[in-house]
Amino acid sequence: MEATLYSIHDPMCSWCWGFSPTWQQIRTLLPVELPVVYLLGGLAPDTDAPMPLEMQAKLQQTWYTISQRLGTRFNFDFWTLCQPRRSTYPACRAVIAAQQQDAGEAMISAIQHAYYLDAKNPSDDTTLVELAKDLGLNADRFAKRLNEPATQHELVRQIAQGKALGAQGFPSLIYCNDTGNHFIRHDYLDPGVTLDQIRRLDDC
């Protein structure tokens, strides 16, 4: 069995955004022969209902916490400029639709920047299509893929696979090799914590 590192995440997960700079360092230092597979976690299913004020306050507090602990930037204008919904499935499907044009990772980054820095709402299809255009994708093809049953089916499959691998919240890193599935601890500021574990497993 070929060793594989799975990154289980959600593009609208604020802790994933906080981990992003360290994750990029990890990516550049991983063995070149180690495949990295992204799996979408699907934090919150589709809904048109406005996010309850209590949930909005809770998430804003999470942003403050991440900012204080990690130095991560957030644009809190989102909470007044947008109508928040507790729905991350559209953003997850956008990553899958973008993968059809070899731009899955680029879409993850675009969603995070739009949400956390530009105060745009990735729960809205209009925002996601705009991001596809900004990335130079075929916007019509992307928009068609975004809500196709096959795209939703793939999202459900990825959610199930992440759970089966042993994901513990988001972000989660799972290293799979002949000896099994290994949950990889990570430090939000120190890439060495993750890299040391992977190197030890590589030597097994």
Residue pairs with C-beta under 8 A, 6 or more apart in sequence:
1 176
1 177
1 178
2 35
2 177
3 34
3 35
3 175
3 176
3 177
3 178
3 201
3 202
4 34
4 35
4 36
4 37
4 175
4 176
4 177
5 30
5 34
5 35
5 36
5 37
5 173
5 174
5 175
5 176
5 184
5 198
6 36
6 37
6 38
6 39
6 162
6 165
6 172
6 173
6 174
6 175
6 176
7 23
7 36
7 37
7 38
7 39
7 171
7 172
7 173
8 39
8 40
8 41
8 162
8 165
8 167
8 170
8 171
8 172
8 173
8 174
9 16
9 38
9 39
9 40
9 41
9 108
9 170
9 171
9 172
10 16
10 40
10 41
10 42
10 43
10 88
10 91
10 92
10 170
11 40
11 88
11 91
11 92
11 94
11 95
11 107
11 108
11 111
11 112
11 115
11 122
12 43
12 44
12 88
12 91
12 111
12 115
12 122
12 123
13 41
13 43
13 88
13 170
13 171
14 59
14 62
14 63
14 66
14 74
14 116
15 62
15 66
15 169
15 170
15 171
15 188
16 112
16 170
16 171
17 66
17 72
17 112
17 115
17 116
18 66
18 69
18 70
18 72
18 188
19 171
19 186
19 188
20 109
20 112
22 186
22 187
22 188
22 189
22 190
22 191
23 171
25 191
26 191
26 194
26 195
27 36
29 191
29 195
30 36
30 195
30 198
31 198
31 202
34 198
34 202
38 95
38 104
38 105
38 108
39 158
39 159
39 161
39 162
39 165
39 167
40 92
40 95
40 96
40 155
40 158
40 159
40 162
41 92
41 159
41 162
41 167
41 170
41 172
42 88
42 89
42 92
42 155
42 156
42 158
42 159
43 88
43 170
44 86
44 87
44 88
44 89
45 87
45 89
46 87
46 89
46 90
47 85
47 86
47 87
48 85
49 85
49 86
50 83
50 84
50 85
51 59
51 84
51 85
51 86
52 86
55 86
56 79
56 84
59 84
60 76
60 79
63 74
63 76
66 72
66 74
67 73
67 74
69 188
70 188
70 189
72 116
73 116
73 117
74 116
74 117
75 116
75 117
75 118
75 119
77 119
78 84
78 115
78 116
78 119
78 120
78 121
81 119
82 119
82 120
82 121
83 121
84 121
84 123
85 121
85 123
87 123
88 122
88 123
89 152
89 155
90 122
90 123
90 124
90 125
90 128
90 146
91 111
91 115
91 122
91 123
91 128
92 155
93 146
93 147
93 151
93 152
93 155
94 107
94 111
94 122
94 128
94 131
94 132
94 142
94 146
95 104
95 107
95 108
95 111
96 104
96 145
96 151
96 154
96 155
96 158
97 107
97 132
97 142
97 145
97 146
97 151
98 104
98 106
98 107
98 132
98 135
98 137
98 142
99 107
100 141
100 142
100 145
101 137
101 138
101 141
101 142
103 135
103 137
106 135
107 131
107 132
107 135
110 131
110 134
110 135
111 122
111 128
111 131
114 120
114 122
114 127
114 131
115 121
115 122
120 127
120 130
121 127
122 128
122 131
125 143
125 146
125 147
128 142
128 146
129 139
129 142
129 143
129 146
132 138
132 139
132 142
132 143
133 139
145 151
162 172
165 174
165 176
165 181
166 172
166 174
166 181
166 183
167 174
168 183
171 186
172 183
173 183
173 184
173 186
173 194
174 181
174 182
174 183
174 184
175 181
175 182
175 184
175 197
175 198
175 201
176 182
177 201
177 204
179 201
179 204
182 197
182 201
184 194
184 197
184 198
185 193
185 194
185 197
186 193
186 194
187 193
187 194
